[in-house]
Amino acid sequence: MNLVKKDIENYQQLLLKRDELQKEAIQYRVAYTAMFGDIINELFQLVIECTALKKKISYCQLKVNKGMDIIESELEQFVDQELKNYYQKLQKMKEDVQTSKQSESLSEQDLKQIKMIYYRLVKKIHPDLHPELFKDEKMQELFSRIQDAYVCNQLDELMNLEVLVDKLIGKEEIHIPDIDAQTEKIKEQIQEIVSTNPYLYKDILENEDKCNQYMEKFKQDIHQYQKYKEELEKQVLKYDIKQVIS
């Protein structure tokens, strides 16, 4: 095997390792969300409620300082507008939890086949190996579909996409300019993946004691926010909030 071919194969293996780690990271995020998502959402709901109460207090105090009446409908409208992004984020978090809980597990044989098909496709059309192919928007869209199918473990979709790829391309010799620099770049990306979340969720998910500790911490935070909410509610009650303009 000549040196150039060996460098290319090493580069291919690094690409595959990076993509596999990215996939694992996504799967760890799904598993983490399935395990802790409900209690995280409960906590975030309390954070929103406390934030809403703080907004109310600020609004009411501003009206008092200006000698103006505090009208309930105007107050609620103000708070709803201020927290619009919070509510949208909470809805997205709830949807993520539902999706995570519904994710299906595949057999080892299916997972192995998914990996094999993806590896073949990477060698055929990965943009880092074949940048000339990606001047075509259709090829960009096709590879995006391949990555989505790989991450989501969609075996049938990957099989169909491989047929499409084989129809679109012929065998071409791979040439990677500045391969040493590109190889180092991929190594840095791999290091970034394995040293940050969601990949680091692995350490929590595979350790029952850590899972219990995280769950207990979330419960403690919820208890503290519940107490804080009660204090804020008492402050809001001090203001004379009218239902209609007098």
FENNORMO-V552582 format. One record per residue. N is the residue number from 1. BURIAL is b if it has 24 or more other C-alpha atoms within 12 Angstrom, else e. Layout:
N;BURIAL + N;BURIAL
//
This chain:
1;e + 2;e + 3;e + 4;e + 5;e + 6;e + 7;b + 8;b + 9;e + 10;e + 11;b + 12;b + 13;e + 14;b + 15;b + 16;b + 17;b + 18;b + 19;b + 20;b + 21;b + 22;b + 23;b + 24;b + 25;b + 26;b + 27;b + 28;b + 29;b + 30;b + 31;b + 32;b + 33;b + 34;b + 35;b + 36;b + 37;b + 38;b + 39;b + 40;b + 41;b + 42;b + 43;b + 44;b + 45;b + 46;b + 47;b + 48;b + 49;b + 50;b + 51;b + 52;b + 53;b + 54;b + 55;b + 56;b + 57;b + 58;e + 59;b + 60;b + 61;e + 62;e + 63;e + 64;e + 65;e + 66;e + 67;e + 68;e + 69;b + 70;b + 71;e + 72;e + 73;e + 74;e + 75;b + 76;b + 77;e + 78;e + 79;b + 80;e + 81;e + 82;e + 83;b + 84;e + 85;e + 86;b + 87;b + 88;e + 89;e + 90;b + 91;e + 92;e + 93;b + 94;b + 95;e + 96;b + 97;b + 98;e + 99;e + 100;b + 101;e + 102;e + 103;e + 104;e + 105;e + 106;e + 107;e + 108;e + 109;e + 110;e + 111;b + 112;e + 113;e + 114;b + 115;b + 116;e + 117;b + 118;b + 119;b + 120;b + 121;b + 122;b + 123;b + 124;b + 125;b + 126;b + 127;b + 128;b + 129;b + 130;b + 131;e + 132;e + 133;b + 134;e + 135;e + 136;e + 137;e + 138;e + 139;b + 140;e + 141;e + 142;b + 143;b + 144;e + 145;b + 146;b + 147;b + 148;e + 149;b + 150;b + 151;b + 152;b + 153;b + 154;b + 155;b + 156;e + 157;e + 158;b + 159;b + 160;e + 161;b + 162;b + 163;e + 164;e + 165;b + 166;e + 167;e + 168;e + 169;e + 170;e + 171;e + 172;e + 173;e + 174;b + 175;e + 176;b + 177;e + 178;e + 179;b + 180;e + 181;e + 182;e + 183;b + 184;e + 185;e + 186;b + 187;b + 188;e + 189;e + 190;b + 191;e + 192;e + 193;b + 194;b + 195;e + 196;e + 197;e + 198;b + 199;b + 200;b + 201;b + 202;b + 203;e + 204;b + 205;b + 206;e + 207;e + 208;e + 209;e + 210;e + 211;e + 212;e + 213;e + 214;b + 215;b + 216;e + 217;e + 218;b + 219;e + 220;e + 221;e + 222;b + 223;e + 224;e + 225;b + 226;e + 227;e + 228;e + 229;b + 230;e + 231;e + 232;b + 233;e + 234;e + 235;e + 236;b + 237;e + 238;e + 239;b + 240;e + 241;b + 242;e + 243;e + 244;e + 245;e + 246;e
//
